[in-house]
Amino acid sequence: MSTKVRVALFGFGRMSQATARNLLKDPSVKLVLVASRSAGEKVGRDIGDILEIPATGLDIKGCDQLPQHLAATRPSIVVDFTNPEASLTNLKTAAKYGAHLIVGTTGYTKFQTEALRSIANMYEVSLVMAPNLSIGINMLIDSAKKMAKVLSGFDIEVIEEHHRYKKDAPSGTAIRLASLIAEGVGINPEKGLIFGRQGNKSAKGREIAIHAIRGGGTIGVHRIVFLSDNERIEIKHESLNRNAFTDCLKKAIKYVHFHPPGVYSVEEILGLETPAPAPKVIKMDVS
Ligand SMILES: NC(=O)c1ccc[n+]([C@@H]2O[C@H](COP(=O)([O-])OP(=O)(O)OC[C@H]3O[C@@H](n4cnc5c(N)ncnc54)[C@H](OP(=O)(O)O)[C@@H]3O)[C@@H](O)[C@H]2O)c1
C-alpha cells in the first residue's frame, strides 16, 4: 500500500482498544480519529493513557462534535464497535463525509441493517457488516455450510458463549451460522430459527435452536452440534484473545481500500465465498 489508509474508530471499549493497539503497529494504516460516547469519561484522554502505552497524541473525541472531527481528520474508513443505535447515527454522519463503513457492532434488527445499507447506497460508500470478524469463525461458517448439505437429516443446535458484559444475545455470529445452516438444509430461517427451547416439546423438526451462555471473561465460543440417532458431530471455534478479530479487521480495511464502493461480506473478503450480485437496496428514508 503506497499511502497509509486513514482510519477512524468509533467507540473505545474492549474491541476498539484491541483494534487500536493493533492498528498503531501497522505501517500501512494511520489511525486519525477515535470518537466515543460524548458523556463518557474517556473523552479528552490520549488513547495511550487508556491502552497503557506511551502517549500517542490522539485524544478521544466526543461523538456530539463528529462532523467537525471528521472534517478535520478526513478518515477514508470508519470502524465501528459501539451499539446499534449509536452506530446508525454516527455512521450516517461518517458516510456523509465519504468514509467507508466497517461495522463490527452486532445486535442490529433487520430494519437497522437495511437502514445501514441505504446509508451506504445513498452516499456511495462501501459497507462491511462484520458480526463475525475472525478467520477461524469464518472457517467454522464455511465448514458448517458444507456439513449442512450432507447432514440434512440431523438435528442441529448452535450454542454460543460470551463474557458477562455482552449486550446482545444470541450473538450475531450464532444467528448468521444458524441462518446459513438453515438455508443449507432447506429450512426457512425466518420461521425455523428458535432461541432456546423453553416450551418447545420436541427437539426434532424443521428448526434450529440457538442457545446463549453468558458469564466471566469468555471472549467468544461457538459450537454447532449435529445429532442423529446414531451419531453426534460437533464443530467448535473459540477466540483466545481479541487479536483474532483485529487480524481479520486489517484484511477488511485493506480490501475496502482497494475495491470500488460496494457491500462486502467478511466471507468474500477472506476469499471463502464467490461474490454474489449486490442485493437490491430497499430505498429508506434515512434523512
Ligand atoms: N464483529 C465481531 O467479530 C465482534 C467481536 C466482539 C464484539 N463485537 C461487538 O462489538 C460491539 C462493541 O463491543 P465491545 O466489547 O467493544 O463493547 P464495549 O466495551 O461496551 O464498548 C462499546 C463502546 O461504545 C461506546 N459508546 C456507547 N455509546 C456510544 C455513542 N452514543 N457514541 C459513540 N460511542 C458510544 C462506549 O463508550 P464508553 O466507553 O464511554 O461507555 C464504548 O467505548 C458489540 O456490539 C459487540 O457485540 C463484535
The ligand as a Tripos MOL2 file, in Angstrom:
@<TRIPOS>MOLECULE
LIG
   48    52     1     0     0
SMALL
NO_CHARGES

@<TRIPOS>ATOM
      1 N1        -17.6150   -8.2340   14.8520 N.am      1 LIG1
      2 C1        -17.0610   -9.0150   15.7450 C.2       1 LIG1
      3 O1        -16.3870  -10.0050   15.4290 O.2       1 LIG1
      4 C2        -17.2520   -8.6670   17.1920 C.ar      1 LIG1
      5 C3        -16.4980   -9.2700   18.1980 C.ar      1 LIG1
      6 C4        -16.7170   -8.8740   19.5190 C.ar      1 LIG1
      7 C5        -17.6680   -7.9150   19.8030 C.ar      1 LIG1
      8 N2        -18.4050   -7.3640   18.7940 N.ar      1 LIG1
      9 C6        -19.4320   -6.3300   19.0190 C.3       1 LIG1
     10 O2        -18.8130   -5.0490   19.0260 O.3       1 LIG1
     11 C7        -19.6150   -4.1560   19.8140 C.3       1 LIG1
     12 C8        -18.7350   -3.4960   20.8760 C.3       1 LIG1
     13 O3        -18.2230   -4.4950   21.7220 O.3       1 LIG1
     14 P1        -17.2440   -4.1180   22.9330 P.3       1 LIG1
     15 O4        -16.9950   -5.3960   23.6540 O.co2     1 LIG1
     16 O5        -16.1100   -3.3070   22.4460 O.co2     1 LIG1
     17 O6        -18.2400   -3.1930   23.8020 O.3       1 LIG1
     18 P2        -17.8610   -2.1160   24.9020 P.3       1 LIG1
     19 O7        -16.5910   -2.4930   25.5810 O.co2     1 LIG1
     20 O8        -19.0850   -1.9250   25.7180 O.co2     1 LIG1
     21 O9        -17.5700   -0.7740   24.0430 O.3       1 LIG1
     22 C9        -18.5850   -0.0240   23.4440 C.3       1 LIG1
     23 C10       -18.0540    1.3640   23.1920 C.3       1 LIG1
     24 O10       -19.0710    2.1420   22.5570 O.3       1 LIG1
     25 C11       -19.0820    3.4260   23.1860 C.3       1 LIG1
     26 N3        -20.3840    4.0870   23.0070 N.ar      1 LIG1
     27 C12       -21.5510    3.8690   23.6550 C.ar      1 LIG1
     28 N4        -22.4980    4.7200   23.2130 N.ar      1 LIG1
     29 C13       -21.9120    5.4760   22.2560 C.ar      1 LIG1
     30 C14       -22.3600    6.5530   21.4410 C.ar      1 LIG1
     31 N5        -23.6150    7.0080   21.5190 N.pl3     1 LIG1
     32 N6        -21.4910    7.0950   20.5500 N.ar      1 LIG1
     33 C15       -20.2280    6.6620   20.4770 C.ar      1 LIG1
     34 N7        -19.7250    5.6490   21.2350 N.ar      1 LIG1
     35 C16       -20.5690    5.0660   22.1040 C.ar      1 LIG1
     36 C17       -18.7930    3.1360   24.6450 C.3       1 LIG1
     37 O11       -18.3820    4.3300   25.3090 O.3       1 LIG1
     38 P3        -17.9590    4.3090   26.8800 P.3       1 LIG1
     39 O12       -16.6200    3.6280   26.8930 O.co2     1 LIG1
     40 O13       -17.9040    5.7270   27.2560 O.co2     1 LIG1
     41 O14       -19.0300    3.5230   27.5720 O.co2     1 LIG1
     42 C18       -17.6690    2.1030   24.4920 C.3       1 LIG1
     43 O15       -16.4220    2.7410   24.3260 O.3       1 LIG1
     44 C19       -20.7450   -5.0070   20.4040 C.3       1 LIG1
     45 O16       -21.8720   -4.8740   19.5860 O.3       1 LIG1
     46 C20       -20.1870   -6.4190   20.3260 C.3       1 LIG1
     47 O17       -21.1910   -7.4170   20.2530 O.3       1 LIG1
     48 C21       -18.2000   -7.7190   17.5130 C.ar      1 LIG1
@<TRIPOS>BOND
     1     1     2 1
     2     2     3 2
     3     2     4 1
     4     4     5 ar
     5     4    48 ar
     6     5     6 ar
     7     6     7 ar
     8     7     8 ar
     9     8     9 1
    10     8    48 ar
    11     9    10 1
    12     9    46 1
    13    10    11 1
    14    11    12 1
    15    11    44 1
    16    12    13 1
    17    13    14 1
    18    14    15 2
    19    14    16 1
    20    14    17 1
    21    17    18 1
    22    18    19 2
    23    18    20 1
    24    18    21 1
    25    21    22 1
    26    22    23 1
    27    23    24 1
    28    23    42 1
    29    24    25 1
    30    25    26 1
    31    25    36 1
    32    26    27 ar
    33    26    35 ar
    34    27    28 ar
    35    28    29 ar
    36    29    30 ar
    37    29    35 ar
    38    30    31 1
    39    30    32 ar
    40    32    33 ar
    41    33    34 ar
    42    34    35 ar
    43    36    37 1
    44    36    42 1
    45    37    38 1
    46    38    39 2
    47    38    40 1
    48    38    41 1
    49    42    43 1
    50    44    45 1
    51    44    46 1
    52    46    47 1
@<TRIPOS>SUBSTRUCTURE
     1 LIG1         1 GROUP 0 **** ****
